[in-house]
Amino acid sequence: MNLNREDERISEALKSSEERILEGLNEQQREAVLHGEGPLLIIAGAGTGKTLVTTHRIAHLIASKRARPEEILALTFTEKAAAEMEERVDLLVPYGYMEVWISTFHAFGDRILKEEALELGLSSDLQVLTEPEQIIFFREHLFEFPLSYYRPLGNPTRYIEAMVNLFNRAKDEDVGPDEYLAWARTLEATAGEDPELKAYASRQVEIALCYQKYQELLAKNGRIDFGDQVSYVLKLFREHPEVLKKYRQRFRYILVDEFQDTNYSQFQLVKLLAGPDGNITVVGDDDQSIYKFRGAAISNILGFMEQYPRAKQIVLTRNYRSHQVLLDTAYRLIRYNNPERLEIKNNIDKRLIARKDGGTPVKLLYYDTLSSEADGVAKLINEKVKAGTHTYRDFAILVRSNNDADSFLRSLNMRGIPWRFTGNQGLYDREEIRLLMAFLRVIADFQDSVSLYYLASSEIYRFNPIDLVRCMNVANGKNKSLYDTFINLEDTPELERISPSSRETISRVLADIERYVTSSVKKPTGELLYDFIMDTGYLQNLTSHPSRENEEKVRNIARFFEVVRNVGKLIDPDRVPRFVSYLDMLVEAGDNPPVAEADEDTDAVNVLTVHKAKGLEFKVVFMVGLVSGRFP
């Protein structure tokens, strides 16, 4: 009896949930959400409710009992997008029904590999390498690779980065080492007596053999890279049909968000899971494809109907974000990509229709130099805020790359305008992170005078600048380190004029160095660094004086501790000297993680790269640096 009541309660909850799921949807969105069996292509223009349709379709499949939650797989591209999707679905379905697999492609692959590691002969405790870590791994094993042409005597590491990039791109294109080698051998066999072709074929064979060796070394050392998280799963499904069958039965419905950003391998994975006539829903827009530089294959969305001829196609054109003037301007511009657009290929109408009234035309502003452009943008923002019509957070400045932001940040600073920059890197350039890195470098090497100078002059020790410069000058003049100069302070006549407070600071610095060096012998890097920011009161000082700047510093310190933890998994033993050496190699390889995400409620101008801005909304947007051949 109780069970029957519980079943009735669940049934009523699902029925109520389904009504809420369809509430407020327009005709196009409703059609996409209610689609039944078989492949579905949803072409969702900017601001048409792409995420809403995806999440409501997932919720509808559950509420209508077409699928149990655990039978649904939803794939997207960022952890943030996956978390947002999961949260939205959770609000739409009854409590206890949130068992949908919602994740990024790489997280999905990682989960499958951990579950099926034995089938591939891999460890279930695999460490995933970032691209800079791949470069370091290659360098550490350099002389284990069958290199000749690509290891020149004068600069044996010259081609490492290019080699790693090629391996990554091969995996994006679903080209494994054996396939690459077979192609290279064929090329070699057909080269004949042509010296140029023979030399080219020989180099390709060398690359292919290195690709094989690279994969072998990764497996041997319990490492994989991001490409492996997809390529190994493809290998698993192709070589073990019983495993593929298991996952096909598990995931009866598959949804892919931002489909225009998938690479070739990712689409192959989805097709394998879905089968020839599977229940696959892909959501995307070819006009929003901006990730070709990292391997995205726009051919996936352009050719979806050829792969699935019986697929249903739904176009979302009602825009809820912008006014018609702006949409028409964007439409005129994007049509320059014809005929290589879905609108032409699939004979559909993608012109967006605004639901908002009003709007002003797009303004084109000319400037003769970059600095005058940056000053002009800062001036316009300042005028509008002073007029009381806008707040700083209303504005966004979109740049092509991280480096392009510098001029605009300087101009904002000159006018005292608060800003927050969201790019793809920059953590190691932050003042608070440089301080932590300086501390670790001093503990690893007393003779690093530059790091000791930075540490002593920091807000932790507040060394008198004049006295510190005197000490540094004496050290340079005698060809000694700053540390040795501190140690021999009393025996250095040139430093007799150093103030008593500076002498106390030197004593404190030296005592701390000795204490932390002693601790560093037994403690891992993260633990020692934590002791430093706690013992010196640095972290407490930041948290006890709340401000936008201090909050950013705390978030970035937390982000740096993530770096410390991840590196600690890759080095043995995890001690400061080894960590600093590895970190230096990371920096040399181009590693510089993004800073922590800023608080969205902070009243500050948003400066961000175009790629970071995707999907966000702002009242006033400046697209800067529109110089022919650079942006777009």
KEDRENRO-937992 format. One line per 10 residues: number of its first residue (from 1); their letters; for each residue x, y, z of C-alpha. Coordinates in nm, 2 decimals. Each point is the difference from the previous one (the first is absolute). Layout:
// residues N
NUM) a) X,Y,Z ~ ...
//
This chain:
// residues 632
1) mnlnrederi) 0.00,0.00,0.00 ~ 0.28,0.24,0.09 ~ 0.18,-0.09,-0.31 ~ -0.31,0.08,-0.21 ~ -0.03,0.34,0.17 ~ 0.37,0.06,-0.07 ~ -0.05,-0.09,-0.36 ~ -0.30,0.23,-0.03 ~ 0.20,0.28,0.17 ~ 0.29,-0.04,-0.25
11) sealksseer) -0.24,-0.02,-0.30 ~ -0.17,0.33,0.11 ~ 0.33,0.16,0.05 ~ 0.12,-0.10,-0.35 ~ -0.33,0.12,-0.15 ~ 0.03,0.34,0.17 ~ 0.36,0.02,-0.10 ~ -0.08,-0.06,-0.37 ~ -0.25,0.28,0.01 ~ 0.26,0.24,0.13
21) ileglneqqr) 0.25,-0.12,-0.25 ~ -0.21,0.11,-0.30 ~ -0.12,0.32,0.16 ~ 0.12,0.32,-0.17 ~ 0.16,-0.17,-0.30 ~ -0.06,0.14,-0.35 ~ -0.11,-0.23,-0.29 ~ 0.35,-0.08,-0.12 ~ 0.13,-0.07,0.35 ~ -0.30,-0.22,0.08
31) eavlhgegpl) 0.05,-0.20,-0.31 ~ 0.36,-0.07,0.08 ~ -0.07,-0.09,0.36 ~ -0.29,-0.24,-0.10 ~ 0.19,-0.18,-0.28 ~ -0.04,-0.37,0.03 ~ 0.24,-0.27,-0.13 ~ 0.29,0.04,-0.25 ~ 0.27,0.26,-0.08 ~ -0.08,0.36,0.05
41) liiagagtgk) 0.20,0.31,-0.11 ~ -0.09,0.32,0.18 ~ 0.15,0.31,-0.16 ~ -0.01,0.26,0.27 ~ 0.10,0.35,-0.09 ~ 0.15,0.23,0.27 ~ -0.24,0.08,0.28 ~ -0.28,-0.24,-0.12 ~ 0.00,-0.21,0.32 ~ 0.24,-0.28,-0.10
51) tlvtthriah) 0.08,-0.10,0.36 ~ -0.36,0.03,0.10 ~ -0.11,-0.24,-0.28 ~ 0.28,-0.25,0.08 ~ -0.08,-0.01,0.37 ~ -0.38,-0.01,-0.05 ~ 0.04,-0.29,-0.25 ~ 0.19,-0.20,0.26 ~ -0.26,0.08,0.26 ~ -0.28,-0.09,-0.24
61) liaskrarpe) 0.16,-0.34,-0.08 ~ -0.01,-0.08,0.38 ~ -0.34,0.15,0.08 ~ -0.17,-0.18,-0.29 ~ 0.17,-0.32,0.10 ~ 0.16,-0.05,-0.34 ~ 0.33,-0.05,0.18 ~ 0.13,-0.05,0.35 ~ 0.25,0.27,0.11 ~ 0.30,-0.23,-0.02
71) eilaltftek) -0.09,-0.08,-0.36 ~ 0.07,0.35,-0.11 ~ 0.35,0.14,-0.09 ~ 0.05,0.37,-0.06 ~ 0.34,0.13,-0.12 ~ 0.12,0.36,-0.01 ~ 0.34,0.18,0.00 ~ 0.07,0.17,0.33 ~ -0.05,-0.10,0.36 ~ -0.19,0.32,0.05
81) aaaemeervd) -0.25,-0.08,-0.27 ~ -0.04,-0.36,0.13 ~ -0.06,0.13,0.35 ~ -0.26,0.25,-0.13 ~ -0.18,-0.26,-0.20 ~ -0.01,-0.24,0.30 ~ -0.14,0.27,0.22 ~ -0.27,0.09,-0.24 ~ -0.11,-0.36,-0.05 ~ 0.00,-0.05,0.37
91) llvpygymev) -0.25,0.28,0.04 ~ -0.23,-0.15,-0.26 ~ -0.03,-0.36,0.11 ~ -0.12,-0.14,0.34 ~ 0.26,-0.06,0.28 ~ 0.19,-0.32,-0.04 ~ -0.02,-0.01,-0.38 ~ 0.34,0.18,-0.07 ~ 0.21,-0.29,-0.12 ~ 0.06,0.12,-0.35
101) wistfhafgd) 0.36,-0.01,-0.12 ~ 0.07,0.36,-0.08 ~ 0.37,0.08,-0.06 ~ 0.26,0.12,-0.23 ~ 0.13,-0.23,-0.27 ~ 0.33,-0.04,0.19 ~ -0.16,-0.07,0.33 ~ -0.23,-0.26,-0.16 ~ 0.30,-0.17,-0.16 ~ 0.19,0.01,0.33
111) rilkeealel) -0.29,-0.17,0.17 ~ -0.02,-0.27,-0.26 ~ 0.37,-0.06,0.01 ~ 0.00,-0.04,0.38 ~ -0.29,-0.25,-0.03 ~ 0.16,-0.20,-0.29 ~ 0.37,0.05,0.06 ~ 0.07,-0.37,0.02 ~ -0.14,-0.06,-0.35 ~ 0.26,0.24,-0.14
121) glssdlqvlt) 0.28,-0.12,0.22 ~ 0.02,0.34,0.17 ~ 0.02,0.11,0.37 ~ -0.32,0.12,0.15 ~ 0.19,0.28,0.17 ~ 0.11,0.19,-0.31 ~ 0.14,0.35,0.03 ~ -0.12,0.24,-0.28 ~ 0.27,0.23,-0.14 ~ -0.06,0.35,-0.12
131) epeqiiffre) 0.18,0.11,-0.32 ~ 0.29,0.16,0.19 ~ 0.03,-0.31,0.21 ~ 0.01,-0.21,-0.32 ~ 0.29,0.21,-0.12 ~ 0.18,-0.06,0.33 ~ -0.07,-0.37,-0.02 ~ 0.14,-0.01,-0.35 ~ 0.31,0.19,0.11 ~ 0.06,-0.23,0.29
141) hlfefplsyy) -0.01,-0.30,-0.23 ~ 0.17,0.17,-0.30 ~ 0.27,-0.25,-0.05 ~ -0.24,-0.30,0.00 ~ -0.16,0.13,-0.32 ~ 0.12,-0.12,-0.34 ~ 0.09,0.35,-0.11 ~ 0.26,0.11,-0.25 ~ -0.11,0.29,-0.23 ~ -0.23,0.14,0.28
151) rplgnptryi) 0.27,-0.01,0.27 ~ 0.27,0.24,-0.14 ~ 0.33,-0.01,0.19 ~ 0.01,0.38,0.04 ~ -0.35,0.01,0.16 ~ -0.14,-0.35,0.08 ~ -0.33,0.13,0.15 ~ -0.08,0.23,-0.30 ~ -0.28,-0.20,-0.14 ~ -0.16,-0.14,0.32
161) eamvnlfnra) -0.29,0.24,0.02 ~ -0.08,-0.04,-0.37 ~ 0.02,-0.38,0.03 ~ -0.25,0.00,0.30 ~ -0.24,0.23,-0.19 ~ 0.01,-0.24,-0.29 ~ -0.08,-0.30,0.22 ~ -0.29,0.19,0.15 ~ -0.14,0.10,-0.33 ~ 0.03,-0.36,-0.13
171) kdedvgpdey) -0.21,-0.11,0.29 ~ -0.26,0.27,-0.07 ~ -0.02,-0.14,-0.36 ~ -0.03,-0.36,0.13 ~ 0.35,-0.10,-0.14 ~ 0.18,-0.24,0.23 ~ 0.37,-0.08,0.00 ~ -0.04,-0.32,-0.20 ~ -0.21,0.17,-0.26 ~ 0.25,0.28,-0.03
181) lawartleat) 0.29,-0.24,-0.03 ~ -0.18,-0.20,-0.27 ~ -0.06,0.32,-0.20 ~ 0.36,0.10,0.04 ~ 0.13,-0.34,-0.11 ~ -0.22,0.01,-0.31 ~ 0.13,0.35,-0.07 ~ 0.36,-0.13,0.04 ~ -0.07,-0.30,-0.23 ~ -0.14,0.22,-0.28
191) agedpelkay) 0.26,0.27,0.02 ~ 0.21,-0.16,-0.27 ~ 0.32,0.18,-0.08 ~ -0.13,0.35,0.06 ~ 0.24,0.14,0.26 ~ -0.24,0.26,0.14 ~ -0.29,-0.25,0.03 ~ 0.24,-0.26,0.16 ~ 0.12,0.26,0.25 ~ -0.36,0.10,0.09
201) asrqveialc) -0.11,-0.37,0.03 ~ 0.30,-0.07,0.23 ~ -0.10,0.29,0.23 ~ -0.36,-0.12,0.01 ~ 0.12,-0.35,0.10 ~ 0.21,0.16,0.28 ~ -0.30,0.19,0.13 ~ -0.22,-0.31,-0.02 ~ 0.25,-0.21,0.20 ~ 0.03,0.28,0.26
211) yqkyqellak) -0.38,0.01,0.02 ~ 0.00,-0.38,0.08 ~ 0.28,0.04,0.25 ~ -0.18,0.30,0.16 ~ -0.32,-0.21,0.06 ~ 0.21,-0.29,0.13 ~ 0.18,0.22,0.25 ~ -0.32,0.16,0.12 ~ -0.16,-0.34,0.07 ~ 0.32,-0.12,0.17
221) ngridfgdqv) 0.00,0.30,0.23 ~ -0.37,0.00,0.08 ~ -0.06,0.32,-0.20 ~ -0.25,0.11,-0.27 ~ -0.07,0.33,-0.17 ~ -0.33,0.16,-0.08 ~ -0.01,-0.15,-0.34 ~ 0.03,-0.35,0.14 ~ -0.32,0.05,0.20 ~ -0.18,-0.02,-0.33
231) syvlklfreh) 0.23,-0.21,-0.21 ~ 0.04,-0.28,0.26 ~ -0.38,-0.02,0.03 ~ -0.03,-0.03,-0.38 ~ 0.26,-0.28,0.01 ~ -0.19,-0.17,0.28 ~ -0.33,0.01,-0.18 ~ 0.14,-0.11,-0.33 ~ 0.21,-0.29,0.13 ~ -0.25,-0.12,0.27
241) pevlkkyrqr) -0.35,-0.01,-0.16 ~ -0.14,-0.15,0.32 ~ 0.10,0.32,0.19 ~ -0.15,0.22,-0.27 ~ -0.32,-0.20,0.02 ~ -0.01,0.05,0.38 ~ 0.02,0.38,-0.03 ~ -0.24,0.01,-0.29 ~ -0.26,-0.17,0.21 ~ 0.08,0.23,0.29
251) fryilvdefq) -0.03,0.32,-0.19 ~ -0.32,-0.01,-0.20 ~ 0.00,0.38,-0.06 ~ 0.30,0.21,-0.07 ~ 0.01,0.38,-0.02 ~ 0.29,0.21,-0.11 ~ 0.02,0.37,0.07 ~ 0.21,0.25,-0.20 ~ 0.02,-0.26,-0.28 ~ 0.18,0.24,-0.23
261) dtnysqfqlv) 0.30,-0.01,0.24 ~ 0.05,-0.38,-0.01 ~ 0.30,-0.14,-0.17 ~ 0.00,-0.30,-0.24 ~ 0.09,-0.26,0.27 ~ -0.27,0.12,0.24 ~ -0.27,-0.04,-0.28 ~ 0.13,-0.35,-0.07 ~ -0.04,-0.08,0.37 ~ -0.36,0.13,0.00
271) kllagpdgni) -0.09,-0.19,-0.32 ~ 0.14,-0.32,0.15 ~ -0.20,0.04,0.31 ~ -0.32,0.10,-0.18 ~ 0.01,-0.26,-0.27 ~ -0.12,0.06,-0.36 ~ -0.36,0.09,0.10 ~ 0.05,0.10,0.36 ~ -0.17,0.26,0.21 ~ 0.26,0.27,-0.04
281) tvvgdddqsi) -0.09,0.37,0.04 ~ 0.27,0.25,-0.10 ~ -0.04,0.37,0.07 ~ 0.22,0.26,-0.16 ~ 0.04,0.29,-0.25 ~ 0.26,0.00,-0.28 ~ 0.00,0.38,0.02 ~ 0.14,-0.02,0.36 ~ 0.29,-0.23,-0.09 ~ 0.31,0.18,0.14
291) ykfrgaaisn) 0.22,-0.29,0.12 ~ 0.16,-0.13,-0.32 ~ 0.34,0.10,0.15 ~ -0.04,-0.27,0.26 ~ -0.12,-0.28,-0.23 ~ -0.37,0.07,-0.04 ~ -0.14,-0.15,-0.32 ~ -0.29,0.21,-0.14 ~ -0.05,-0.28,-0.25 ~ -0.17,-0.19,0.28
301) ilgfmeqypr) -0.30,0.23,0.02 ~ 0.01,0.08,-0.38 ~ -0.01,-0.37,-0.08 ~ -0.23,-0.13,0.27 ~ -0.30,-0.05,-0.24 ~ 0.22,-0.20,-0.23 ~ 0.10,-0.23,0.29 ~ -0.36,-0.03,0.11 ~ -0.22,0.05,-0.31 ~ -0.32,-0.07,0.20
311) akqivltrny) 0.08,0.25,0.27 ~ -0.25,0.26,0.10 ~ 0.12,0.36,-0.04 ~ -0.13,0.29,0.22 ~ 0.12,0.36,-0.03 ~ -0.04,0.23,0.30 ~ -0.02,0.36,-0.12 ~ -0.18,0.20,0.27 ~ 0.27,0.20,0.18 ~ -0.06,0.10,0.36
321) rshqvlldta) 0.33,0.19,0.05 ~ 0.04,0.28,-0.25 ~ -0.20,0.25,-0.20 ~ -0.07,-0.03,-0.37 ~ 0.24,0.27,-0.12 ~ 0.29,-0.19,0.15 ~ -0.12,-0.34,-0.12 ~ -0.03,0.14,-0.36 ~ 0.35,0.15,0.01 ~ 0.14,-0.34,0.12
331) yrlirynnpe) -0.20,-0.18,-0.27 ~ 0.14,0.22,-0.28 ~ 0.35,-0.06,0.12 ~ -0.02,-0.38,0.04 ~ -0.15,-0.04,-0.35 ~ 0.35,0.07,-0.13 ~ 0.07,-0.37,0.10 ~ -0.24,-0.12,-0.26 ~ -0.02,-0.26,-0.16 ~ 0.17,-0.19,0.28
341) rleiknnidk) -0.28,0.04,0.24 ~ -0.29,-0.22,0.11 ~ -0.25,0.26,-0.12 ~ 0.12,-0.07,-0.36 ~ 0.09,-0.37,0.03 ~ -0.32,-0.10,0.17 ~ -0.23,0.26,-0.17 ~ -0.13,0.15,0.33 ~ -0.06,0.35,0.13 ~ 0.22,0.09,0.29
351) rliarkdggt) -0.08,0.37,0.03 ~ -0.06,0.07,0.36 ~ -0.32,0.18,0.11 ~ 0.03,0.22,0.31 ~ -0.25,-0.01,0.29 ~ 0.14,0.33,0.14 ~ -0.12,0.34,-0.13 ~ 0.22,0.30,-0.07 ~ 0.37,0.00,-0.03 ~ 0.27,0.22,-0.15
361) pvkllyydtl) 0.21,-0.05,-0.31 ~ 0.35,-0.14,0.03 ~ 0.26,0.28,0.02 ~ 0.33,-0.02,-0.18 ~ 0.27,0.21,0.17 ~ 0.33,0.08,-0.18 ~ 0.33,0.06,0.18 ~ 0.35,0.06,-0.14 ~ 0.19,-0.20,0.26 ~ -0.06,-0.27,0.25
371) sseadgvakl) 0.07,0.23,0.30 ~ -0.25,0.26,-0.13 ~ -0.26,-0.28,-0.05 ~ 0.06,-0.13,0.36 ~ -0.03,0.36,0.14 ~ -0.31,0.06,-0.21 ~ -0.18,-0.31,0.14 ~ 0.10,0.09,0.36 ~ -0.13,0.35,-0.05 ~ -0.34,-0.11,-0.14
381) inekvkagth) -0.04,-0.24,0.29 ~ 0.09,0.27,0.25 ~ -0.24,0.25,-0.15 ~ -0.30,-0.24,0.00 ~ 0.06,-0.11,0.36 ~ 0.03,0.37,0.12 ~ -0.32,0.08,-0.18 ~ -0.17,-0.25,0.21 ~ -0.14,-0.21,-0.29 ~ 0.22,-0.30,0.05
391) tyrdfailvr) 0.21,-0.18,0.26 ~ 0.35,-0.14,-0.07 ~ -0.13,-0.36,-0.01 ~ -0.22,0.09,-0.30 ~ 0.31,0.03,-0.22 ~ 0.20,-0.27,-0.17 ~ 0.32,0.04,-0.20 ~ 0.06,-0.30,-0.23 ~ 0.36,-0.06,-0.11 ~ 0.14,-0.25,-0.25
401) snndadsflr) 0.26,-0.15,0.24 ~ 0.14,0.05,0.35 ~ 0.28,0.23,-0.11 ~ -0.24,0.23,-0.18 ~ -0.16,0.10,0.33 ~ 0.31,0.18,0.14 ~ -0.05,0.34,-0.16 ~ -0.37,0.01,0.11 ~ 0.08,-0.10,0.36 ~ 0.26,0.28,0.02
411) slnmrgipwr) -0.25,0.25,-0.13 ~ -0.27,-0.11,0.25 ~ 0.26,0.03,0.28 ~ 0.09,0.35,-0.11 ~ -0.36,0.11,0.05 ~ -0.04,-0.20,0.32 ~ -0.26,-0.23,-0.16 ~ -0.03,-0.34,0.18 ~ 0.03,-0.30,-0.23 ~ 0.02,-0.38,0.00
421) ftgnqglydr) 0.18,-0.19,-0.26 ~ -0.10,-0.35,-0.10 ~ 0.24,-0.16,-0.24 ~ 0.15,-0.34,-0.08 ~ 0.31,0.06,0.22 ~ 0.17,0.24,0.24 ~ 0.01,-0.17,0.34 ~ 0.38,0.00,0.02 ~ 0.01,0.38,-0.08 ~ -0.21,0.09,0.30
431) eeirllmafl) 0.18,0.18,0.29 ~ -0.12,-0.25,0.27 ~ 0.11,-0.30,-0.21 ~ 0.34,0.15,-0.07 ~ 0.04,0.04,0.37 ~ -0.07,-0.37,0.07 ~ 0.22,-0.10,-0.29 ~ 0.28,0.23,0.13 ~ -0.02,-0.17,0.34 ~ 0.02,-0.35,-0.15
441) rviadfqdsv) 0.30,0.10,-0.21 ~ 0.18,0.15,0.29 ~ -0.05,-0.32,0.20 ~ 0.13,-0.20,-0.29 ~ 0.30,0.22,-0.07 ~ 0.15,0.26,0.24 ~ 0.19,0.15,-0.29 ~ -0.31,0.12,-0.18 ~ 0.04,0.36,0.08 ~ -0.28,0.12,-0.22
451) slyylassei) -0.25,-0.22,0.18 ~ 0.13,0.10,0.34 ~ -0.02,0.37,-0.09 ~ -0.36,-0.05,-0.10 ~ -0.08,-0.19,0.32 ~ 0.17,0.25,0.23 ~ -0.18,0.29,-0.17 ~ -0.34,-0.16,0.02 ~ -0.28,0.10,0.24 ~ 0.10,-0.28,0.22
461) yrfnpidlvr) 0.34,0.14,0.10 ~ -0.03,0.36,-0.12 ~ 0.38,0.05,-0.03 ~ 0.09,0.37,-0.02 ~ 0.04,0.05,-0.38 ~ 0.31,0.22,0.03 ~ 0.18,-0.24,0.23 ~ -0.09,-0.29,-0.22 ~ 0.14,0.17,-0.31 ~ 0.32,0.07,0.20
471) cmnvangknk) 0.03,-0.36,0.09 ~ -0.06,-0.11,-0.36 ~ 0.26,0.24,-0.13 ~ 0.26,-0.12,0.24 ~ -0.08,-0.36,-0.09 ~ 0.04,0.08,-0.37 ~ 0.32,0.19,0.05 ~ 0.16,-0.28,0.19 ~ -0.14,-0.27,-0.23 ~ -0.18,-0.16,0.29
481) slydtfinle) -0.36,-0.11,0.05 ~ -0.24,0.22,0.19 ~ -0.03,-0.28,0.26 ~ 0.37,0.00,0.06 ~ -0.01,0.37,0.04 ~ -0.27,-0.03,0.26 ~ 0.20,-0.27,0.19 ~ 0.31,0.22,0.01 ~ -0.18,0.32,0.07 ~ 0.21,0.08,0.31
491) dtpelerisp) 0.33,-0.05,-0.19 ~ -0.10,0.23,-0.29 ~ 0.11,0.36,0.07 ~ -0.19,0.13,-0.31 ~ -0.33,-0.10,0.19 ~ 0.07,0.18,0.33 ~ -0.27,0.25,-0.08 ~ -0.27,-0.27,-0.02 ~ -0.28,0.10,0.24 ~ -0.07,-0.20,0.32
501) ssretisrvl) -0.35,-0.10,-0.13 ~ 0.16,-0.13,-0.33 ~ 0.25,-0.20,0.21 ~ -0.30,-0.16,0.19 ~ -0.17,-0.08,-0.33 ~ 0.32,-0.17,-0.13 ~ 0.01,-0.21,0.32 ~ -0.36,-0.10,-0.04 ~ 0.05,-0.09,-0.37 ~ 0.30,-0.21,0.07
511) adieryvtss) -0.17,-0.17,0.30 ~ -0.30,-0.09,-0.22 ~ 0.21,-0.13,-0.28 ~ 0.19,-0.23,0.24 ~ -0.32,-0.12,0.16 ~ -0.17,-0.08,-0.33 ~ 0.30,-0.15,-0.15 ~ 0.02,-0.24,0.29 ~ -0.36,-0.09,-0.04 ~ 0.02,-0.04,-0.37
521) vkkptgelly) 0.22,-0.31,0.04 ~ -0.30,-0.20,0.12 ~ -0.31,0.20,-0.11 ~ -0.16,0.00,-0.34 ~ -0.01,0.33,-0.19 ~ -0.37,0.07,0.06 ~ 0.03,-0.05,0.38 ~ 0.31,0.22,0.03 ~ -0.17,0.27,-0.21 ~ -0.31,-0.01,0.22
531) dfimdtgylq) 0.22,0.03,0.31 ~ 0.16,0.31,-0.15 ~ -0.32,0.19,-0.08 ~ -0.15,-0.09,0.34 ~ 0.31,0.06,0.22 ~ 0.08,0.33,-0.16 ~ -0.36,0.12,0.03 ~ -0.02,0.07,-0.37 ~ -0.33,-0.19,-0.06 ~ -0.16,0.13,0.32
541) nltshpsren) 0.09,0.36,-0.11 ~ -0.17,-0.05,-0.33 ~ -0.32,-0.16,0.15 ~ -0.03,0.25,0.29 ~ 0.01,0.30,-0.24 ~ -0.28,-0.07,-0.25 ~ 0.03,0.17,-0.33 ~ -0.03,-0.09,-0.37 ~ 0.37,-0.02,-0.04 ~ 0.06,-0.22,0.31
551) eekvrniarf) -0.28,-0.23,-0.10 ~ 0.16,-0.05,-0.34 ~ 0.33,-0.07,0.17 ~ -0.15,-0.27,0.22 ~ -0.17,-0.16,-0.30 ~ 0.32,0.00,-0.20 ~ 0.20,-0.15,0.30 ~ -0.26,-0.28,0.01 ~ 0.05,-0.05,-0.37 ~ 0.38,-0.02,0.04
561) fevvrnvgkl) -0.04,-0.26,0.27 ~ -0.19,-0.21,-0.26 ~ 0.31,0.03,-0.22 ~ 0.22,-0.10,0.29 ~ -0.22,-0.30,0.07 ~ 0.00,-0.11,-0.36 ~ 0.37,0.03,-0.05 ~ 0.05,-0.18,0.33 ~ -0.16,-0.31,-0.16 ~ 0.25,0.01,-0.29
571) idpdrvprfv) 0.32,0.04,0.20 ~ 0.17,-0.24,0.24 ~ 0.09,0.10,0.26 ~ -0.23,0.30,0.03 ~ 0.25,0.24,0.16 ~ 0.07,0.37,-0.07 ~ 0.32,-0.03,-0.21 ~ -0.17,-0.26,-0.23 ~ -0.32,0.20,-0.02 ~ 0.18,0.33,-0.09
581) syldmlveag) 0.20,-0.18,-0.27 ~ -0.32,-0.15,-0.15 ~ -0.19,0.33,0.03 ~ 0.28,0.18,-0.19 ~ -0.02,-0.26,-0.27 ~ -0.38,0.06,-0.01 ~ 0.04,0.37,-0.04 ~ 0.27,-0.05,-0.27 ~ -0.25,-0.23,-0.18 ~ -0.26,0.28,-0.01
591) dnppvaeade) -0.21,-0.10,0.31 ~ -0.18,0.30,0.16 ~ -0.34,-0.11,0.13 ~ -0.30,0.24,-0.01 ~ -0.06,0.21,0.31 ~ -0.29,-0.09,0.23 ~ -0.34,0.11,-0.12 ~ -0.09,0.34,0.13 ~ -0.32,0.06,0.20 ~ -0.27,0.08,-0.26
601) dtdavnvltv) -0.17,0.25,0.25 ~ 0.30,0.22,0.02 ~ -0.05,0.34,-0.17 ~ 0.28,-0.01,-0.24 ~ 0.05,0.02,-0.38 ~ 0.03,-0.35,-0.15 ~ 0.31,-0.05,-0.22 ~ 0.01,-0.34,-0.16 ~ 0.10,-0.19,-0.31 ~ -0.26,-0.07,-0.26
611) hkakglefkv) 0.02,-0.37,0.07 ~ -0.07,0.06,0.38 ~ -0.29,0.22,-0.09 ~ -0.19,-0.27,-0.19 ~ -0.36,-0.03,0.14 ~ 0.03,0.30,0.24 ~ -0.21,0.32,-0.01 ~ 0.09,0.37,0.06 ~ -0.19,0.32,-0.06 ~ 0.29,0.18,-0.18
621) vfmvglvsgr) 0.27,-0.19,-0.19 ~ 0.32,0.14,-0.15 ~ 0.16,-0.22,-0.27 ~ 0.35,0.14,-0.01 ~ 0.31,-0.05,-0.22 ~ -0.20,-0.07,-0.32 ~ 0.30,0.01,-0.23 ~ 0.00,-0.17,-0.33 ~ 0.17,-0.34,0.01 ~ -0.01,-0.02,0.38
631) fp) -0.35,0.03,0.14 ~ -0.21,-0.14,-0.14
//
